[in-house]
């Protein structure tokens, strides 16, 4: 009988009741925290409509700069690679801006390997022609 006394003291077995208590406490915690979440609501906003007809006839002026430095507008050359003043482009832009009222945007579209110096030359010509609506593409 001495052997049976030792087995009663050492191994008490796996207790499942404390584990069930922990699961219930966690379940209550998550249920309580889920109920207190803030629900986002959709805002109904009416945005103003843009202008319709007056700006519908705007045609951009696209200035292409080739990798060799040639500057062209509408497939017509207005600047050769060695020309730093770009007087033909200045004159054409000045006439175009005056005749169109300055509303049409000017888009400069350089080639990926065009020199930055040539882009600056085109910017200087646009500035001399008093272009106010200028962007890059």
Secondary structure, DSSP 8 states (H G I E B T S, - for coil): -HHHHHHHHH------HHHHHHHHHHHHHHHHHHHT----------------STTTT---EEEEE-TTS-EEETTEEEE-TT-SS-HHHHHHHHHHHHHHTT-S-EEEEE-TT--HHHHHHHHHHHHHTT--SEEE-
